[in-house]
Amino acid sequence: MKLAYSIAIRFLKSSKAQTILILLGIAVGVSVQIFIGSLIQGLQIGLVDKTIGNSSQITVSSKTEDKLIDNWEEKVDKIKEVSGVENVAVSADFNAFLNDGSDDYALLIRGFNIEDSDKIYNIKDRIYEGTYPKGENEIILGKEFQKESEVKLGEDVYIVTAKGNKREVKIVGFYDFKVSSINKNWAITTLKTSQDLFSFGNKTSFIEMQVKDPFIADELSDTIKSSLNSEDVKVENWKEQNEQLLSGLKGQNISSIMIQIFVLISVLLGIASILAITVVQKSKQIGILKAMGIQDKTASQIFLFEGIILGIFGALLGIALGLGLLFMFTKFAVNSDGTPVVDIYINYKFIGFSGIVAILSATIASAIPAINSSKLSPIEVIKNA
């Protein structure tokens, strides 16, 4: 083994141009794999985060005539016992009108336990003026609604329900969810204010939650449904409502895998062909070594060691190059505000896997020239020299 390793190092040093060429081939292959894989993973995580990152991923609603959930505290306790569920909050929602003294605006009043719902919607960080509702009869409104209605911070307005209930509330803040439809239509208040305004009693409209792994939300929703064991509730998850997004993510995954496979195949073929040529070039030296008593097994190990050495250094160089490409991408592909077009996600397991695959590919590619070298006859080599 030691002799084969020493000869492999000597062969690599004696053919520096070929060695550099193979290293560059492996490095480019690994860097392309890391760059494309990380880019697509970042794109997918970004899409999922923007779509459902700050929203309910599983929602429990009522099938009853009044569309309200009774005994919601008991149901919340059962849901929290389900493994994989992260944040749970309730809301009391109803359509109503906001009257500022001159105009009526149709809105969806959403009553939250702010501390619980903030873990899902990140409400506090989205307030750009004022504060969040801390007491009864306080509301916050969206950026688009503020522009359309021109209401002011601290202004008193009226909420009017379809049943004619009317309550004066104070505007204590304005939020920006970065979604026009939400900014225009949601009026956020406390759970108690909404329940009192719409005469809900101690009932709620929805139980909302987020999960640790959004991609198994459909499995968890089935578990939650079984846990609640009630015919009066309906359990829905984000995957049912975003089929087109899921289809797009699957398409991205398939295209990414296909690109990476073809890159690996090209690298493998390149290494195999160059090492095969090396066998021919080094046939005289191998023939002499065999004539001196070196075994066929040792002759094969020379090229296997070459493949492993090239794979290791090529993988390290490729990882560095791939990370450098990702860094450059975040600096040149940016939005108008300077943020990256795609948030890059560094998955160290994926990077490690790419490096290991490159080493294995280089080792496998060296198997053919290794077999050829073991078949060389020293007599024939010396005769044809």
N, C-alpha and C positions, 0 to 999 in steps of 0.2 A: 504493500500500500504506500509506504513512504517513498519507495523508488519511483512508483508510477506518478505520485504527486510531484516529485522533484522534476521528473521529465516533462510533465504537463506544464509546469511553470516555465521551464526552459523553452518549450515549444511556443508558448504564448509570447514570451519575451523576444524570441527570434523572428516572429511574424507580427510586429507591432501594428502594421497597417490593418491586417486582417482582424487582429484582436480588438482594435479601436472600432472597426466597422461593425463587428458583432455586438460589442458593448453598446454602441449607439443604436443599433437595431432593436436590442432588448429594451434600452432606456426609452426610446420613442414609443414602443409598443406599450410599456407599462405606464408612461406618462399620459398617453392618449386614453388608456383604460381608466386611469384615476381621474383625469380631467372630465371625461364624458360621464362616467359613473357618478362622480361627486356633483357635477352640474345638474344632472337629471334628478338625483336624490334631493338636492337643494331646491330645485324647481317644484318637485312633488310636495316636499314638506312645506314650502312657502304657499303653494296653492291650497293645501289642506288647512294650514294655519289661518290663511286669510278667509277661507270659506267657513270653517267651523271652529277655529282656534279660540274665538271669543264669542261663542254661542252655545246653545244647548245641543249636545250630541245624542242624547236620548231624552225623549219627552213623554211624560205620562199625562194623558188628558182623560176627560170623563165622557162616557157614553150616555149619561143620564139626560133627561129632557132639559134640565137647567144648565147642563154642561159644566157643572161644578163638582169638585172632589171633596167628599166629606171625610172626616177622620184623617186628614192629611198628615198629621204628626206621626201617627202609627205607621202609615205607608212610608214616610220618609225614613223612619227607624229601620224598617225592613229593607229598604233600598240600600241604606248605608252598610248593611251586613253583607251585601253582595261583593265578592272580591273583584277588584278591577274598577269599581266606581270611585271617583275621586272627589268631585264637588257636587253637592246637592242643594237646590234652592227651590222655593215656591214663588208663584206669582198669581195675582188676582187681576185679570185683564177684562176690559170691556170697552166697546166703542162709545164715544161721547163727543160733545162739542165743547170747544173752548171759546168763550165770549170775552173779548177785550173791551167791550163797551160800544164797539162800532160794527164789528164783523164776527161771524161764527166760522170756526175752523173745525173740520172733522179730524179727530185724533183717536189713537188707541191708547187708553190709559193703562199703564203697566204698574201695578203695585208690587213692590219688592221688599223683602227683608234685605236691606242694602248690603249689610256685611256678608251675607251668604251669596247674593247675586253678583256682588263685586268680584268674587272668585271665578265666576263664569264670564261675565261681560266686561270686567275691568272698568267699571263705571267711573270710579274716582279719578283714575288717570286720564279719562277722556273728557273731563270737565275743563274747559278752557276759560271760563268766566264764572265767578261765584263759587258755590259749594254744592254738595249733594243734599238731598232731603234728610233732615235729622229729626224732624218732628211732624206732627199731623198738619195737613192742609198746606204742604209745601211741595212744589213740583220743579222739575228741570225739563228743559225743552232742547230740541236739536238745532244745529247750526242753520240748516236750510229753512226750518220753520221760523227761526229768528229773523232771517233775511226777508222772508215772505211777509210775515205779520208785523215786523218792526216793533215787537214787544220789548220791554226793557227789564233789566235786572231789578228785582225788588218790586215790580209792578204787581198789583192785585188784579186777578182775572177770575172769571167764573167757569166752572165745569158744569155742563148741563147734560143730564142723561136722557135716554129715550123715554123714560118713565116720568120725566119732568123734575127729577131731583136736581137741585141747584146748590152748588157750594162755592164759596169764595176761597181761592187758594193764592198763595204767593209764589212768584217765580224767584227761586233762590239760586239758579245756575243754568248754564248752557253747556251742552256736551257736543262732541263730534266723534261719531262712530266710524267715519270715513265711508259710510254707506248712505247714499242720498235718500233712499226710501225710508230708512230708519230715522235719520235726522229730521225728516219732514213729518213723520207720522207718530212717533212715540212721545208720549208725555210720561215721565217716570216720577213716581211718588212712593210713599211708604205703603207697606202692605195694609196696615190698619186704615189709612185714609181711603184706599181703593175699596176695601171691604165695606166700610161705612157708607161710602158714596153710592155704591151699587147694591147695598143691602144684602151682601153675601153672607152675613153672619161670620162664622169661623171657617168658611169654605174657601177654596182656592180654585183657580182655573187650570193651572199646570204645575207639575213637578218636573223641574228641569235638572239635568245633570251633565257632567263631563266625565270621561273615562280615561284611564291611563293609556290605553292603546285604542285610538279611534277606529282602527281597521277591524277590530273585533266587536264593534258596537252592536252589530246585528246579533251576535251570539249572546252578548250581555243583556240585550233587550228581551230575548227569550227567557233568560234566567230570571230577570226582574218580573216578567209577566207571571212566571210560575210562582215566584216568591210572594207576589201580591195576591195571587189566587182569587181574583175578583172579575166578574163578568161586566162590571160597571166602568172599567177603565180600559183605555187603549194605550199601548206602548209603541212608540215610533222611534226610529233612529235615523241619523243623517244619511246613511247609505241608501235608504229607500227614497230619499228626497233628492239625491245627487247622483243618479245613475250615469248621466253624461260625464260628470267629472271622473267617476270611477273608471268608465270606459276609456277616457283619455289617459288616465294614469297607467292603466294596463297596457295601452298602446305604447306609451313611453318606456315602460319596463321592457317590453318585448324588443323594441328598437335598440335600446341600450345594450341588452344581452347579445343581440345579433351583431352589433358593431364590435363589442368586446371579443366575441368568439372569432370573428374574421381577423381582428388584429392579432389575436394569439396564434391563429393558424399561420398567418403571414410571417410572424416572428419565428415560429417553430420551423417552418420550411426554410426560412433564410438561414437560421443557425445550422440546420441539417445539411444544407447544400454547401455552405462555406466550410464546415468541418469535414464533409466528404471530400472536398477539394484538398483540404489539409492532409488527409490520409494519403492521397496520391503524391502530394508534394513531399511528405515526410516518409514515403515508402522506403526510400534508400536507408534512412536512419533507422526505421523500424526493422528492416531486414537485417541490418548490421547488428542491432540489439538482440534480435532473435538468434542470429548466428552465434552471439556471445553467450547465449543461454537464457535470455529472458523468456518467460512463459507467455503463452497466448492470453492468459487471464490478465497478466500485468499489462500487456500491450493494449487490451481493451480498456483497462482501468485508466490509462493515460488520457483517453478521449472523454471518458466519463468525468474524470476530474476537471478536464477543460470545460465541459458543459456546466458543471456545478459552479466552478469559479466564475465563469462568464455570467452565469445566471444570478449569482449573489451580487456581484459588482454592478451588473446591468440593472438589476432590480433596485438597488440603492440609488443609483444615478437616476433611474426612471421616476422613483418616488420623489426625489428632490426636484426634478424637472416638472413633474405633475403638480406638486404643491406650488412651485413658482408660477406655472401657468394659471392656476386658480387665483393666486394673489394678484397677478397682472390683470386678470379678467375683472376682478372686483374694483380695480382702479380705473380701467378704461371703459367698461360697460356700466355706466351709471345713469340714474335718472337726473332730471333737472335740479333736484334738491341735493344731489351728490351721493345719494344712497345707491347701492348696487342694484342693477336690474333684477338679478337673481341672488338671493342670499345663499352663499356657499355653505354647504353642510359637510364638515370634515368627519367622516366615519373612519375611525382608526382601525376597526376590524376589517372594513372593506379594503383599506390601503394595505394592511398586513396580508390579507387574502390575495390581493393583486400581486404583491411581491413574491409570495409563496408559489403562486401559479406560474409566475415567470421563471422561477428557479426550477420548478418541476418540468416546465416546457423545455427549458434549455437542457436539462438532464435527459429528458426523453429524446430530444433532437440529436443528442450526442450518441444515442444508442446505436443508430445505423452505422456511422463511421467506426464506432467501437467494435461492432461485429465484423465490419470489413477489415479492420486492422488485424483482428485475430486470425483471419483467413489468409493473410499474406504469407507466402512461402519465402523464406530467406534465400533459397537457392534460385528461385525464379527472379526475385528482386535483384540479386547480385549479378545474375546472368544478363538481365536486361539493362543493367546500369551503364 
